[in-house]
């Protein structure tokens, strides 16, 4: 009589010492087979873990004979008795104190030899793994990522449910309103020549929900962007989407950081200090060189402009004459770096636009602090050395690396250098979690090449109340770019370990301000009406003050799971070319389907 696999008593990771003597029914995949002649040991695996099975030819010949045909990834169900492993206890396995002596076994399914082993650590081409993702999911790291994803999303949903948020689905077939990336377009069969767009975010719809009185909304939302891919990007991704009415920025940020603290407690057992650190955009760029600062380690950027003006170094003098700044970072113990190493860093900096990397080493000569190598000859006298040491925070044995240029460029160069050096010298604590909020972003940025204004977040972000006058609201006057880039936004990004988890803002709820922002961005009334008529119309019917945020769920899971790519934490990801090796998508379609849509494929020249 066949074993009732649907009546299994435990999963393969559940058995412990207290289960000795029990008769159990287990089902799963054959992980490893060890045939010792007359004795066989089989590791059986399912989602819960591994259990060692023991087959004895002398006492259970039928089960033993059946086991001899087993190969890796065969699917079996077994019944047997739990016994203690005695001196052979395996402390590396959760179930390593016990094993199951198998009395009966049914082989439910045979497996071909997999294209790669089901081991935790494998050196296998990523495309091959994605092509066979149904096998890759059996491996512990991928399985654990899926379980982590479930645990995180459940914690998030539970938090927002407790606080009165309503989970509402927004449309997937939308109107094309590009938000900085290319839309994925879906042709309409019923309206030839017209297209839906897959959502880059539910942004406008969640604002409409606020206008509709759904004053606390959340959604685990699927989003789509047709953009170049990186390790932390996919053409389709998931975000935790939140919106609230009658709130200020502090209200939104308070809920998000409390929710993230619950996630950290649930996943890693860590108590996050609240409120999280807040830093202005200007301070983040000045101190860390990035708008997503990594606060796990020091080596912050120091301003030495006043000191540099007293030196005779022409690079410094030329930068200052053009209104620039001189700043530095200090590499702890960097005085031991060779000339080849520092020249190599300088060459890499040239690759991102810097003119080079002036340096000095701080040394001790007979009890006196001095500077050596690099630009040391331009730093004359003990007072100048002492002033540099005080301004930079350097100590004997350190290397001081300078950048002299515009404020924006200096932040770019030293921010890159800080991150690169910390990674290469292993200065970043491995098990430290550093959250922060970056606030007071500029509302607008200025593109020097194009000569135009662009939104730093999106065109629905509200300006700070104190800065609205800079927009010349209610007049036909066009503010200067210099005034526009001074306008601060009611925007906020939450950052973990130097990676942005998400960004949000208080939205514009007054039609006249929204129209003015469109005007300043060069969006004509006709274009605004064509793209955003439904939002502009809704703003005329009593829109409450509202704001929200979108958190990148895939990125959160990637960080908490300590994986290298978001592809590792998505069940069925696309590869780096936005192709699905598993299904072959995207693919050509039949001419008949194109005819129905009124489309023809044009050959690329």
C-alpha positions in Angstrom: 0.0 0.0 0.0 1.4 3.4 -1.0 2.4 5.8 1.7 0.1 8.8 2.2 2.6 11.6 1.4 -0.1 14.2 2.2 -0.1 13.0 5.8 3.6 13.8 6.5 4.1 14.4 10.2 7.1 16.8 10.1 9.2 18.8 7.7 12.8 17.8 7.2 14.2 20.5 9.6 11.9 19.8 12.5 13.1 16.7 14.3 15.1 17.0 17.5 16.3 14.8 20.4 12.9 14.9 22.1 11.4 13.1 19.0 13.5 9.9 19.6 11.2 6.9 19.5 8.5 8.5 17.3 7.3 7.0 14.0 7.4 9.8 11.4 6.4 10.3 7.8 8.7 12.6 5.8 8.7 13.7 2.2 11.1 15.6 0.1 14.1 15.6 -2.3 17.1 13.4 -2.1 20.0 15.7 -1.3 23.0 13.3 -0.8 23.4 9.5 -0.9 26.1 7.6 1.0 26.1 3.8 0.2 28.4 1.9 2.7 27.4 -1.6 1.6 24.6 -3.0 3.7 24.1 0.5 5.2 22.9 3.6 3.3 22.6 7.2 4.6 20.4 9.6 2.6 20.0 13.3 3.4 16.4 14.2 2.7 15.7 17.9 2.0 12.6 20.1 1.9 11.9 23.7 2.6 12.4 23.2 6.3 15.9 21.7 6.1 17.7 18.3 6.1 17.1 15.0 7.9 19.5 12.1 7.7 17.7 8.8 6.7 19.2 5.5 7.7 18.6 2.3 5.6 19.6 -1.1 7.0 19.8 -3.9 4.5 19.8 -6.6 7.2 16.6 -5.5 9.1 14.7 -3.6 6.3 15.8 -5.2 3.0 12.8 -3.9 0.9 13.4 -0.3 1.9 17.2 -0.8 1.5 16.8 -2.2 -2.0 14.5 0.6 -3.0 17.0 3.2 -1.7 19.8 1.8 -3.9 18.1 3.3 -6.9 18.0 6.8 -5.4 19.9 9.7 -7.1 20.1 13.4 -6.2 16.8 15.3 -6.5 14.6 12.2 -6.6 11.3 12.9 -4.7 10.5 10.3 -2.0 8.2 9.7 0.9 9.4 7.6 3.8 8.1 6.2 7.1 10.5 5.3 9.9 11.6 5.6 13.5 13.5 8.5 15.0 16.7 7.3 16.8 19.6 9.2 18.4 22.8 9.4 16.4 25.0 8.7 19.5 28.6 9.7 19.0 27.9 10.6 15.4 25.9 13.7 16.3 26.3 16.4 13.6 26.4 19.8 15.3 26.3 21.6 11.9 22.8 20.4 11.2 19.7 21.6 13.1 18.5 17.9 13.0 22.0 16.5 13.6 21.2 14.9 16.9 18.8 12.4 15.3 18.2 10.3 12.2 15.3 8.3 10.8 15.6 4.5 10.4 13.5 4.0 7.3 11.0 1.1 7.3 9.1 2.0 4.1 9.8 4.2 1.1 7.9 5.2 -2.0 9.7 7.0 -4.9 7.3 9.6 -6.1 9.3 11.1 -8.9 12.7 10.5 -10.5 15.1 13.3 -11.5 17.5 13.8 -14.3 21.0 15.0 -13.3 20.7 18.7 -12.5 22.9 21.1 -14.5 24.4 22.3 -11.2 24.7 21.0 -7.7 22.1 21.9 -5.0 24.9 23.1 -2.7 24.9 26.4 -0.8 28.1 27.6 -2.4 28.4 27.0 -6.2 30.4 28.7 -8.9 27.8 28.6 -11.7 26.9 31.0 -14.4 24.1 33.2 -13.3 22.1 32.8 -16.5 22.2 29.0 -16.1 20.8 29.4 -12.6 18.0 31.7 -13.7 17.2 29.4 -16.7 16.8 26.6 -14.1 15.4 28.8 -11.3 13.0 26.0 -10.3 16.1 24.1 -9.3 18.0 27.1 -7.9 15.1 27.8 -5.5 15.9 24.5 -3.8 19.3 25.8 -2.8 19.5 27.1 0.8 20.6 30.7 0.0 17.8 31.3 -2.6 15.2 29.5 -0.4 16.2 31.6 2.6 15.9 34.8 0.5 12.3 33.9 -0.3 11.5 33.1 3.3 13.2 36.4 4.3 11.1 38.2 1.8 7.9 36.7 3.2 8.8 37.6 6.7 9.6 41.2 5.8 6.4 41.8 3.8 4.3 40.2 6.5 5.9 42.4 9.2 5.3 45.5 7.0 1.6 44.6 6.2 1.0 43.8 9.9 2.5 47.1 11.0 0.4 49.3 8.6 -2.8 47.3 9.3 -2.4 47.9 13.0 -2.1 51.7 12.3 -5.2 52.0 10.2 -3.7 51.9 6.6 -5.9 50.4 3.9 -4.3 48.0 1.3 -5.6 49.2 -2.1 -4.5 48.0 -5.5 -4.0 50.6 -8.2 -4.2 50.0 -12.0 -1.4 48.3 -13.9 -2.6 49.5 -17.3 -2.1 53.2 -17.2 -1.6 56.3 -19.2 2.0 57.0 -20.2 3.3 59.8 -18.0 7.1 59.2 -17.9 8.7 59.9 -14.6 12.4 60.0 -15.7 12.7 56.5 -17.1 11.1 54.9 -20.2 7.7 53.3 -19.9 6.9 49.8 -20.9 4.1 50.2 -23.4 1.2 47.8 -24.0 -0.7 48.2 -27.3 -4.5 48.3 -27.2 -6.4 45.8 -29.4 -9.6 47.8 -29.3 -8.1 51.3 -30.0 -5.5 50.8 -32.7 -2.5 53.2 -32.3 -3.1 53.7 -28.6 -1.1 52.3 -25.8 -1.3 51.6 -22.1 1.9 52.1 -20.0 2.9 49.8 -17.2 3.3 51.8 -14.0 6.7 53.2 -13.0 5.0 53.8 -9.6 1.4 54.3 -8.3 2.3 57.9 -7.7 -0.7 59.7 -9.2 -3.2 57.1 -8.2 -2.2 57.2 -4.5 -2.6 61.0 -4.6 -6.1 60.5 -6.1 -6.8 58.1 -3.2 -6.0 60.9 -0.7 -8.3 63.3 -2.6 -10.9 60.5 -2.5 -10.8 60.4 1.3 -8.8 57.1 1.7 -6.5 58.9 4.1 -4.1 56.1 4.9 -3.1 53.8 2.0 -0.4 51.2 1.6 0.4 48.7 -1.1 3.1 46.2 -2.0 3.1 47.4 -5.6 4.6 45.9 -8.7 6.3 48.6 -10.9 8.1 48.6 -14.2 10.9 50.8 -15.7 12.6 50.3 -19.1 16.0 51.4 -18.0 19.6 50.2 -18.1 20.2 47.6 -15.4 22.5 47.3 -12.5 22.9 45.0 -9.6 20.2 46.8 -7.7 17.8 47.3 -10.6 15.3 45.1 -12.5 12.8 45.9 -15.3 10.0 44.9 -12.9 10.4 45.5 -9.2 8.4 45.8 -6.0 7.9 48.8 -3.8 6.2 49.4 -0.5 4.0 52.3 -1.4 2.5 54.5 1.3 0.5 57.7 1.3 -1.2 59.7 4.1 -3.5 62.7 4.3 -3.4 65.6 6.7 0.3 65.0 7.6 3.6 66.7 7.6 6.9 65.0 6.8 7.6 64.0 10.4 4.4 61.9 10.4 5.3 59.9 7.4 8.9 59.5 8.5 7.8 58.4 12.0 5.7 55.6 10.6 8.3 54.4 8.2 11.2 54.3 10.7 9.1 52.5 13.3 8.0 50.0 10.7 11.6 49.4 9.6 12.7 49.0 13.2 10.1 46.3 13.6 11.4 44.6 10.4 15.0 44.7 11.9 13.8 43.2 15.1 11.9 40.4 13.3 14.7 39.6 10.9 17.9 40.1 12.9 16.8 40.6 16.5 18.2 44.1 16.4 16.8 47.1 18.3 17.1 50.2 16.1 17.5 53.5 17.9 14.6 55.8 17.2 14.3 58.5 16.0 16.8 57.8 13.2 19.5 60.2 12.6 18.6 63.1 10.2 21.0 64.9 8.0 20.3 67.7 5.5 21.1 67.1 1.8 23.7 69.9 2.0 25.4 68.4 5.0 25.4 64.9 3.5 27.1 66.1 0.3 29.5 68.2 2.2 30.4 65.6 4.8 30.0 62.3 2.9 30.1 63.4 -0.7 26.8 61.5 -1.4 23.1 62.0 -0.8 23.0 58.5 0.5 25.7 58.6 3.2 27.2 55.5 4.7 27.5 56.3 8.4 29.0 53.0 9.5 32.5 54.4 9.5 34.3 57.7 9.7 36.7 59.1 7.2 34.4 62.0 6.6 35.2 65.0 4.3 36.8 67.9 6.0 36.9 71.5 4.7 40.4 72.9 4.5 39.6 75.8 2.2 40.9 78.5 4.6 44.1 76.6 5.2 44.6 75.9 1.5 44.4 79.6 0.7 47.6 80.1 2.7 49.6 77.6 0.8 51.6 78.2 -2.4 50.2 75.2 -4.2 48.9 76.5 -7.6 46.2 73.9 -8.0 44.6 75.1 -4.7 45.1 78.8 -5.6 43.5 78.3 -9.1 40.5 76.6 -7.7 39.9 79.2 -5.0 40.3 82.0 -7.6 37.4 80.5 -9.5 35.2 80.4 -6.4 35.9 76.7 -5.6 36.7 74.9 -2.4 39.5 72.6 -1.1 38.5 69.6 1.0 40.1 66.4 2.0 39.6 63.0 3.5 42.1 61.3 5.9 42.9 57.6 5.3 43.8 56.1 8.7 47.2 54.5 8.5 47.4 55.5 4.9 51.0 56.8 5.2 52.0 53.2 4.7 50.6 53.2 1.2 53.1 53.1 -1.6 53.6 55.7 -4.3 52.2 53.2 -6.8 49.0 52.8 -4.7 48.4 56.5 -4.3 49.1 57.1 -8.0 46.6 54.3 -8.9 43.9 56.1 -6.9 44.7 59.4 -8.5 44.4 57.7 -11.9 41.0 56.3 -11.0 39.9 59.7 -9.9 40.9 61.1 -13.2 38.5 58.6 -14.7 35.6 60.3 -13.1 36.7 63.8 -14.0 39.2 64.9 -11.3 42.4 66.5 -12.3 44.4 64.3 -9.9 44.7 63.7 -6.1 47.2 65.8 -4.2 48.3 64.0 -1.0 50.6 64.4 2.0 51.6 61.9 4.6 51.6 62.9 8.3 54.8 61.7 10.0 56.9 62.1 13.1 60.5 63.3 13.0 62.2 63.5 16.3 59.0 64.2 18.2 57.8 66.8 15.7 54.8 66.3 13.4 55.7 66.9 9.8 54.3 66.3 6.3 56.0 64.2 3.7 55.8 63.4 0.0 53.2 64.7 -2.4 52.6 68.4 -2.0 54.7 68.6 1.3 57.0 71.2 -0.3 54.2 73.7 -0.5 53.4 73.5 3.2 55.9 75.6 4.9 56.4 75.9 8.7 55.2 74.1 11.8 52.2 76.4 12.1 50.9 75.4 8.6 51.4 71.7 9.5 49.6 72.2 12.8 46.7 74.0 11.2 46.3 71.2 8.6 46.3 68.5 11.3 43.7 70.4 13.3 41.4 71.1 10.2 41.7 67.6 8.8 41.8 65.6 12.0 44.8 63.7 10.7 47.3 61.9 13.0 50.8 60.6 12.5 50.7 57.7 10.1 47.7 59.0 8.1 47.4 60.0 4.5 45.6 63.2 3.6 44.0 63.2 0.2 42.8 66.6 -1.3 40.4 67.7 -3.9 40.2 71.3 -5.3 37.3 72.2 -7.6 33.7 73.4 -7.5 31.8 72.3 -4.4 29.8 69.9 -6.4 32.8 68.2 -8.0 34.8 68.0 -4.8 31.9 66.2 -3.2 31.7 63.8 -6.1 35.5 63.0 -6.1 35.9 62.7 -2.3 32.6 60.8 -1.9 33.9 58.2 -4.5 37.3 58.1 -2.8 35.9 57.6 0.7 33.7 54.7 -0.4 36.4 53.0 -2.6 39.1 53.3 0.1 36.8 52.0 2.9 35.9 48.9 0.8 39.5 48.1 -0.3 41.0 48.6 3.1 38.2 46.7 4.8 37.3 49.7 7.0 33.5 49.0 7.0 32.1 47.1 10.0 30.5 43.9 8.7 27.6 43.6 11.2 26.7 47.3 11.8 23.4 48.8 10.6 23.3 52.6 10.1 20.0 54.2 9.2 19.5 57.8 8.5 17.1 60.3 6.9 18.3 62.8 4.3 16.1 65.8 4.3 15.9 69.3 2.9 16.6 68.3 -0.7 16.6 71.0 -3.4 13.2 71.0 -5.2 15.0 71.6 -8.5 18.4 70.8 -10.0 20.1 72.6 -12.9 21.5 70.8 -15.9 24.6 72.7 -17.1 24.8 70.8 -20.4 21.1 71.2 -21.3 20.7 74.5 -19.5 17.4 73.6 -17.9 15.7 73.0 -14.6 14.7 69.5 -13.6 12.9 68.0 -10.6 15.2 66.4 -8.0 12.4 64.0 -7.0 9.3 64.3 -9.2 7.1 67.2 -10.2 4.5 66.6 -7.5 6.8 67.3 -4.6 5.9 70.3 -2.5 8.3 73.2 -1.8 9.1 74.2 1.7 6.6 76.9 2.9 9.3 79.4 3.6 10.7 79.0 0.0 7.4 79.3 -2.0 8.0 83.0 -2.6 11.1 82.2 -4.6 8.8 80.6 -7.3 7.1 84.0 -7.9 3.7 82.4 -7.5 0.8 84.4 -8.9 3.0 86.3 -11.4 4.3 85.8 -14.9 7.8 86.4 -13.7 10.2 83.6 -14.3 12.6 83.1 -11.4 16.3 82.8 -12.2 17.9 79.3 -12.1 20.0 80.6 -9.1 16.8 81.3 -7.1 15.1 78.0 -8.2 17.9 75.8 -7.0 17.7 77.5 -3.6 14.1 76.2 -3.1 14.0 73.3 -0.6 11.6 70.5 -1.0 9.5 68.7 1.6 11.3 65.6 0.5 13.1 62.9 2.5 15.1 59.7 1.7 15.7 56.9 4.1 19.1 55.4 3.8 20.7 52.2 5.2 24.4 51.6 5.1 24.9 54.0 2.2 22.1 52.7 0.1 18.8 54.5 -0.4 15.9 52.4 0.6 13.3 54.8 -0.6 12.3 58.4 -1.1 9.2 60.4 -0.5 7.7 63.8 0.0 4.8 65.9 1.0 2.9 66.4 -2.3 1.6 69.6 -3.9 -2.1 69.8 -3.0 -2.8 73.3 -4.4 -3.5 73.5 -8.1 -1.8 76.9 -8.6 1.5 75.6 -7.1 1.3 72.4 -9.3 0.7 74.5 -12.4 3.6 76.8 -11.5 5.9 73.8 -11.0 4.9 72.5 -14.4 5.6 75.9 -15.9 9.0 76.2 -14.3 9.9 72.7 -15.7 9.0 73.8 -19.2 5.8 71.7 -19.3 3.3 73.7 -21.3 -0.4 73.9 -20.1 -1.2 71.8 -23.2 1.3 69.1 -22.3 0.3 69.2 -18.6 -3.3 68.8 -19.6 -2.5 65.9 -22.0 -0.5 64.0 -19.4 -1.9 65.0 -16.0 -5.4 66.4 -16.7 -7.0 63.9 -14.3 -4.7 65.0 -11.4 -5.1 68.7 -12.1 -8.9 68.3 -12.2 -8.9 66.4 -8.9 -6.8 69.1 -7.3 -9.8 71.5 -7.9 -12.1 69.5 -5.7 -10.8 69.9 -2.2 -7.4 68.1 -2.1 -6.1 67.6 1.5 -2.5 68.1 2.4 -0.9 64.7 1.9 2.4 62.9 1.5 4.0 59.5 1.4 7.0 57.4 0.4 8.0 54.4 -1.7 10.4 51.9 -0.4 12.3 49.5 -2.6 11.4 46.1 -1.2 13.9 44.2 -3.4 16.7 46.4 -2.2 15.6 46.1 1.5 15.7 42.3 1.1 19.0 42.4 -0.6 20.6 44.4 2.2 19.0 42.4 5.0 20.0 39.1 3.3 23.5 40.4 2.7 23.4 39.4 -1.0 25.2 41.0 -3.9 22.3 41.5 -6.2 18.5 42.0 -6.1 18.3 39.1 -8.6 19.2 36.9 -5.6 16.1 37.9 -3.8 13.5 37.8 -6.6 11.8 34.4 -7.2 12.0 34.7 -11.0 14.4 37.5 -12.0 15.5 38.8 -15.4 19.2 38.8 -16.2 21.5 41.8 -16.7 20.1 42.2 -20.2 16.5 42.2 -19.1 16.0 38.7 -20.5 14.3 35.8 -18.7 16.5 32.8 -19.6 13.8 30.6 -17.9 10.9 31.5 -20.2 12.7 33.2 -23.1 10.9 36.5 -22.6 10.9 38.8 -24.4 10.1 36.9 -27.6 8.6 37.4 -31.0 4.8 37.0 -31.4 2.8 35.6 -34.3 1.9 37.9 -37.2 -1.8 37.2 -36.4 -1.4 38.8 -33.0 0.3 41.8 -34.4 -2.5 42.2 -37.0 -5.1 42.2 -34.2 -3.2 45.1 -32.6 -2.7 47.0 -35.8 1.1 46.7 -35.5 4.0 45.7 -37.7 7.5 45.1 -36.6 10.0 47.4 -38.3 13.5 46.0 -38.9 16.2 47.8 -37.0 18.8 49.4 -39.4 
